[in-house]
Amino acid sequence: MKILIIVVLLIILTGCVEKDIVDIIKETPSETETVKEEIEEVKVEEKPEVQEPEPVEEVEEIEMSEDKKTDYIWINRDDFEPSELNITKGTKVIWINDDNIGRIFKQIGKGFRSPIIDAGETFEHTFNESEVFRYADLNFGTKGRIIVE
């Protein structure tokens, strides 16, 4: 008899609980409805305009004179172009920063040192002694060599 009463009570309680759970589920908005409401509340913001970096000014073609008293070296992201240059005494070398950031380099050991050369800017040095000049970029370690005969 006790078992019968317990079973009847369980059936009654289970029915009530299921009914309450079903009512709760019906009253609670679904996740989809909640997300839809949140999306409607959010205003679409325009993306800020992305500023493109300013291009480095193009360097005009430069004609070399027959006596070759001026030479040029372009500073690129990964190297100096040319990385090795043969010149005669009295030649002026102009480095042109063809990168989009400032660069600085110096002769290895004692000697010339450039200031910070901004994008598109130049640095020049005249070589008056016969010697091999090695130089390196202070930030990236890129190396170059000028042989003065």
N, C-alpha and C positions, 0 to 999 in steps of 0.2 A: 504494500500500500504506500509506503514511504517513497518507493521508487516511482510509482505512478504520479504522485503529487509533484515530485522533483521534475519528472519529464514534462508534465503539463505546465509547470512554472517556466521551464526552459523554453518550451514552445511559445508561450505567451510573451516572455521577455524577448526572445529572438525576433518574433514578429514585430514587436514595438521598436526594437533597436533598428531592424531593417527599414521600417517605415520612417523612423527619424533620420536615418542616414540618407535614404532616398530623398526626403524633403530637404535636407541640408545640401545635397548635391544639386538639386534643382534650383535652390536659392543662390548658390555660390556661382558667380560668373566663371566661365571656363577661361583657361589661360589664353586661348585665342582671342576671346572677347576683350580681355584685359589688355593684351598687346595691341589690339586694334585701337582701343581707346587711347593708349599711350602714344601710338603713332599719330593719331589725329591731333593730339595736343602739341606734339613737337612741330615747331615751324622749321621748314627747310631753310638753312642759311646758305647764302652764296659763298662759294669758296673764295678765299682771298686771292687776288691776282698774284701769280708767281712772277717775280722779276727775274728775267734772264740776265746772266752776267753780260756785261758789255764786252763786245768782241775786241780783241787786241787789234790796234790799228795795223793795217797791212803796210809792210815796208816796201817802198818802191824798189824796182830793179835798179841796181847801182852799177854803173859802168866803171871798170877798173882802168886806170891809165897804164900805159906801157911800162912806166918805171915802177909801178906797183908799190907806191908809198903808203897806201891805205888798204887794209884787209879787214874782213868782217867775220865775226863768229856769232852764231845764233844760239841763244840759251833756250833749250827746249825742256820739257818736263823731265826727260830721262838722260839728257846728254848735252854736250856742247857740240855744235855742228859748224865746222869740222872739229873733231876732238884733238887733232894734231895739225899744226900749221907751220910751214917753213916760210920764213921771211928774211929780208936783209936788214942790216942795221939802218936805223932811222925810219923804219916803217911804223905807222900808227895802226893799232888794232882797235876796232870798235866792236864791243859786245852789244848785241841787241837782245833784249829780253822778249822772247817770243812765247813765254809762258803767261799764265793768267794770274800769277802771284809774284810778289816781290822776291828778288833773289840777291844774294851777296856771295862773293867769292874772293879768294886771295891767293897770292903766290905762296906755295909751300916753302916754308923757311922765311927769310926776310925778303921784303920786296913790296910789290904793289898790292893794294887791297881796294876793292870797289866799295862804294857806299851801297845802301840798299837800292837796287835797280827795280823800280816798279814796272808792271806790265807795259810793254811798248816803249820803255825808256832805254837809254844807252849809257855805256861807260866806255871811255877810251884811254889808251895808254900807248906811249911811243917807246919803242925798244931801241936803245942806243948802244947796247953791248952785245957782243957775240957770246951767246950762252944758250943753254936749254932752260927754259922757264916752265916749271910745273905749277899748276894752280888747281884749286878745288873749290867746289860750292860748299859753303859752310853749313848749309841746312841739309842737303841731300847727299853730299859726299861725291858728287859727280866730278870727274877729273878731266883735265885737258893739258896739252903741252904745246909750247911754242918754241920752235928751234930758230934761233937768230944766227945767221951766217955772216 
